[in-house]
Amino acid sequence: MTGLRNKKILLLGCSGFVGRNLKLALENGGCNDIICLGQKDLDLLDRAAVKDFFYTTGKDVEIVFFLAAQYGGIKACRENAPEYLMSNSSMVINTVEASLLLDVEKFIYVSSAVIYPVDSLQPYKEEYLLNGQLEKNVEGYALAKIVGTKLCQLIGEKYGRNFFSVVPTNMYGPYDRFYDPNSNVVASLITKFHEAKKNGSGYVELYGTGRARRDLLFVEDLVDALIFLAENYHGHDLINIGSGNDITISDLANITKEIIGYDGEIVFNKNYPDGAMKKLLDISKIRQIGWEPKHNIYEGIKLTYKWFIDNMKLYEKRE
């Protein structure tokens, strides 16, 4: 990580899942000039406050990682569509404007796969953006993410700046949302099988048929990709970050069950929907730049479960 060690780095959204892992990786890589801000530290909705920060504390920032977002799962996205559109758009607009004025060297915006049209061919390629209808349940949030994505691209095109966006796939790993009804599939499976083993349950019920496929990336690989791009990429294109493979929920469940050592049965309740049957990102572009994921799904879940056990106090279930 020699390219970032002497840079002043601003990490926005550092209290979240990815932010915590990115901060740790930067520190372990020798970066000692990091400003790490969460929602309570700077109100990104306040345009004046954001500008004031960049003209004072953040005046010498060279690299910005933007991971901040207002998001609460599909139900929250559906119920708060206009609020999510306004807040998420405003946060990135305010921050990009200030970063441009203060000549930030590189701005990396973490977008979302929901920006791709719901009926796109798969795997999703970056050029599919704006080529179809968005998923209705997350439309407000998706539109806001598109605003941030296109804003970085347009800034790059007009001013020749290294402002660009990345689209990560579904992630899992340390600091994930265990014991959370809105958690992703891996965190949910780990929680279910761990509890079933601890309680001696004879079976674990999972929703759907188990045939849906998901592209899953160990969070340390995402962090590695973000750092790699910060060091090596110069441009303004949208870049996908994923594993390059997908796996059925059934196979994923069996892998998780084996790693945890649960010997009960898996029962799929087919009365519940599968959701999208396939979600896979095309990662040809980032591979051409020179990055590859380092962990397969078995290795990633094994490391995640070990971390979960070692940090159980953070995720004790509250009755």
C-alpha positions in Angstrom: 0.0 0.0 0.0 2.9 2.3 -0.6 0.8 4.6 -2.9 -1.5 5.7 0.0 0.8 5.7 3.0 1.7 9.4 2.5 -1.8 10.5 1.5 -4.3 12.4 3.6 -7.4 10.2 3.4 -11.0 11.0 4.2 -13.3 8.1 4.9 -17.0 8.9 5.0 -19.3 6.3 6.4 -16.6 4.7 8.6 -19.0 3.4 11.2 -20.6 1.0 8.8 -19.8 -2.5 7.8 -17.5 -1.7 4.9 -16.1 1.5 6.5 -14.9 -0.3 9.6 -13.1 -2.9 7.5 -11.6 -0.3 5.2 -10.3 1.8 8.1 -8.6 -1.2 9.6 -7.0 -2.2 6.3 -5.7 1.3 5.7 -4.2 1.5 9.2 -2.7 -2.0 8.9 -1.2 -0.9 5.5 0.7 2.0 7.1 -1.7 4.9 6.5 -1.6 7.2 9.5 -3.3 10.3 8.2 -6.9 9.2 8.1 -10.0 11.3 8.9 -12.7 8.9 9.7 -16.3 10.4 9.9 -19.6 8.8 10.7 -23.1 10.2 10.6 -22.7 11.8 14.1 -19.4 13.5 13.1 -20.5 15.5 10.0 -24.0 16.1 8.6 -23.5 15.6 4.9 -26.9 16.9 4.3 -25.8 20.3 5.5 -24.1 21.9 2.4 -22.5 24.7 4.5 -21.2 22.3 7.1 -19.6 20.1 4.4 -17.9 23.1 2.8 -16.7 24.4 6.1 -15.2 21.0 6.9 -13.3 20.9 3.6 -12.0 24.4 4.0 -10.8 23.7 7.6 -10.0 20.2 8.9 -10.2 18.6 5.5 -8.4 21.3 3.4 -5.5 19.0 2.6 -7.4 15.8 1.9 -6.1 14.0 -1.2 -8.3 10.8 -1.3 -12.0 10.5 -0.4 -13.7 7.2 0.1 -17.5 7.9 0.1 -19.4 5.0 1.7 -22.1 7.1 3.5 -25.7 6.2 2.8 -29.1 6.2 4.3 -30.5 2.7 3.8 -32.6 0.3 5.8 -33.5 -2.6 3.7 -36.1 -3.2 1.0 -39.1 -2.4 3.3 -37.6 0.9 4.4 -36.6 1.8 0.8 -40.2 1.2 -0.4 -41.7 3.2 2.5 -39.2 6.1 2.3 -38.5 6.3 -1.4 -38.6 10.1 -1.7 -36.7 10.7 1.5 -34.0 8.2 0.4 -33.8 9.9 -3.0 -33.4 13.3 -1.5 -31.0 12.5 1.3 -28.7 10.2 -0.5 -28.5 12.5 -3.5 -27.9 15.6 -1.3 -25.1 13.9 0.6 -23.0 13.0 -2.4 -23.7 16.3 -4.3 -22.6 18.3 -1.3 -19.4 16.2 -0.8 -18.5 16.1 -4.5 -18.9 19.9 -4.9 -16.6 20.6 -1.9 -14.1 18.0 -3.1 -14.0 19.6 -6.5 -13.5 23.1 -5.1 -10.7 21.9 -2.9 -8.9 20.0 -5.6 -9.2 16.5 -4.1 -6.9 14.2 -6.0 -9.2 11.1 -6.1 -12.9 10.6 -5.1 -14.2 7.1 -4.9 -18.0 6.7 -4.6 -19.3 3.4 -3.5 -22.6 2.9 -5.4 -24.9 -0.2 -5.4 -26.0 -2.9 -7.8 -29.5 -1.6 -7.5 -28.6 1.0 -10.1 -28.8 -1.7 -12.8 -32.1 -2.2 -14.6 -34.1 -5.0 -13.1 -34.4 -6.9 -16.4 -30.8 -6.5 -17.5 -28.9 -9.4 -19.0 -26.6 -11.1 -16.6 -23.9 -10.8 -15.6 -24.4 -7.1 -15.1 -22.0 -5.0 -17.2 -21.2 -1.4 -16.4 -22.7 -0.2 -19.7 -26.1 -1.5 -18.7 -26.6 1.5 -16.5 -29.7 3.6 -17.6 -30.8 1.0 -20.1 -34.0 -0.1 -18.5 -36.5 0.1 -15.6 -35.3 0.0 -12.0 -36.6 -2.4 -9.3 -39.7 -0.6 -8.0 -39.1 -1.5 -4.4 -35.8 0.4 -4.2 -36.4 3.0 -6.9 -35.8 6.1 -4.7 -32.5 4.7 -3.3 -31.4 3.5 -6.7 -32.0 6.9 -8.4 -29.9 8.6 -5.7 -27.1 6.1 -6.3 -27.3 6.8 -10.0 -27.1 10.6 -9.3 -23.8 10.0 -7.4 -22.5 7.6 -10.0 -23.2 9.9 -13.0 -22.0 13.0 -11.1 -18.6 11.5 -10.6 -18.5 10.5 -14.3 -19.5 13.9 -15.5 -17.0 15.7 -13.2 -14.3 13.4 -14.6 -15.3 14.1 -18.2 -15.5 17.9 -17.8 -12.6 18.6 -15.5 -10.3 15.6 -16.1 -10.5 14.6 -12.4 -10.2 11.1 -10.9 -13.7 11.0 -9.6 -15.3 7.6 -10.2 -17.8 5.1 -8.8 -17.7 1.4 -8.0 -20.5 -1.1 -7.7 -19.9 -3.8 -5.1 -21.8 -7.1 -5.1 -23.4 -8.6 -2.0 -20.8 -8.6 0.8 -20.2 -10.5 4.0 -17.5 -10.7 6.6 -16.3 -9.1 9.9 -18.6 -6.4 11.4 -21.5 -7.7 9.3 -25.1 -7.3 10.6 -25.5 -10.5 12.6 -28.8 -10.9 14.6 -30.4 -8.3 12.4 -33.7 -8.9 10.5 -32.3 -6.8 7.6 -29.0 -8.7 7.4 -27.6 -10.1 4.2 -27.9 -13.8 3.4 -24.5 -14.9 4.8 -24.9 -13.1 8.1 -28.4 -14.5 8.4 -27.3 -18.1 7.7 -24.4 -17.9 10.1 -26.8 -16.6 12.8 -29.4 -19.2 12.1 -27.0 -22.2 12.1 -25.0 -21.0 15.1 -28.2 -20.6 17.1 -29.6 -24.0 16.0 -26.4 -25.7 17.0 -26.3 -24.0 20.3 -29.9 -24.8 21.1 -29.9 -28.3 19.7 -32.6 -27.6 17.1 -33.3 -30.5 14.7 -33.8 -28.3 11.7 -33.3 -24.8 10.3 -36.0 -23.3 8.1 -34.9 -21.1 5.2 -37.3 -19.1 2.9 -37.7 -19.9 -0.8 -36.6 -22.9 -2.9 -32.9 -22.6 -2.4 -32.4 -22.4 -6.2 -31.8 -18.6 -6.4 -28.2 -17.7 -7.1 -26.1 -14.9 -5.5 -22.7 -13.3 -6.2 -21.0 -12.9 -2.8 -17.8 -11.2 -1.9 -15.8 -11.4 1.3 -15.6 -7.8 2.6 -11.8 -7.9 2.9 -11.7 -8.5 -0.9 -13.9 -5.4 -1.5 -11.6 -3.4 0.7 -8.6 -4.7 -1.1 -10.2 -3.7 -4.4 -11.0 -0.1 -3.2 -7.4 0.4 -2.0 -6.1 -1.1 -5.3 -8.2 1.3 -7.4 -7.2 4.2 -5.2 -3.6 3.4 -5.9 -3.8 2.3 -9.5 -6.8 3.6 -11.4 -6.9 7.0 -13.1 -10.2 7.8 -14.7 -13.9 8.3 -14.2 -15.5 5.1 -15.4 -18.0 3.0 -13.4 -16.3 -0.2 -12.1 -18.0 -3.4 -10.8 -16.4 -5.3 -7.9 -17.5 -8.8 -7.3 -16.4 -12.4 -6.9 -16.8 -13.3 -10.6 -19.0 -16.3 -9.6 -22.4 -17.0 -8.1 -23.7 -19.8 -5.9 -27.2 -21.2 -5.1 -28.7 -20.4 -1.7 -28.9 -24.2 -1.2 -25.2 -24.7 -1.7 -24.4 -21.7 0.3 -26.5 -23.0 3.2 -24.8 -26.4 3.1 -21.3 -24.8 3.1 -22.3 -22.6 6.1 -23.8 -25.6 7.9 -20.6 -27.6 7.4 -18.3 -24.8 8.6 -20.4 -24.2 11.8 -20.7 -27.9 12.5 -24.4 -28.1 12.6 -25.8 -31.6 12.0 -29.5 -30.9 11.7 -31.7 -30.6 8.6 -32.2 -27.7 6.3 -35.9 -27.1 5.4 -36.7 -24.8 2.5 -40.2 -23.2 2.9 -41.3 -22.8 -0.7 -44.3 -20.7 0.4 -41.9 -17.7 0.5 -40.5 -16.1 -2.6 -36.9 -16.5 -3.8 -36.5 -12.9 -4.8 -34.4 -12.4 -8.0 -33.3 -15.8 -9.2 -29.8 -14.5 -10.3 -27.7 -11.5 -9.5 -24.1 -11.6 -10.9 -21.7 -8.7 -11.7 -19.4 -8.8 -14.7 -15.9 -8.0 -13.3 -14.0 -8.0 -16.6 -13.1 -4.3 -16.3 -11.4 -4.5 -12.9 -9.7 -7.7 -13.9 -8.2 -5.9 -16.9 -6.9 -3.2 -14.5 -5.2 -5.9 -12.6 -7.3 -6.9 -9.6 -8.7 -10.4 -8.6 -10.6 -11.5 -5.5 -8.4 -13.5 -3.1 -11.0 -15.6 -1.2 -13.4 -18.3 -2.4 -16.7 -18.6 -0.7 -15.6 -21.4 1.6 -12.5 -19.5 2.8 -14.5 -16.3 3.3 -17.3 -17.9 5.4 -14.8 -19.8 7.5 -13.0 -16.6 8.3 -16.2 -14.8 8.9 -17.5 -17.4 11.3 -14.2 -17.4 13.2 -14.4 -13.6 13.6 -18.1 -13.9 14.7 -17.1 -16.4 17.4 -14.2 -14.3 18.5 -16.3 -11.2 18.7 -19.5 -12.7 20.1 -20.0 -9.9 22.7 -20.7 -7.5 19.9 -23.6 -9.6 18.6 -25.2 -11.1 21.7 -28.9 -11.7 20.9 -31.2 -9.5 22.9 -34.5 -10.9 23.9 
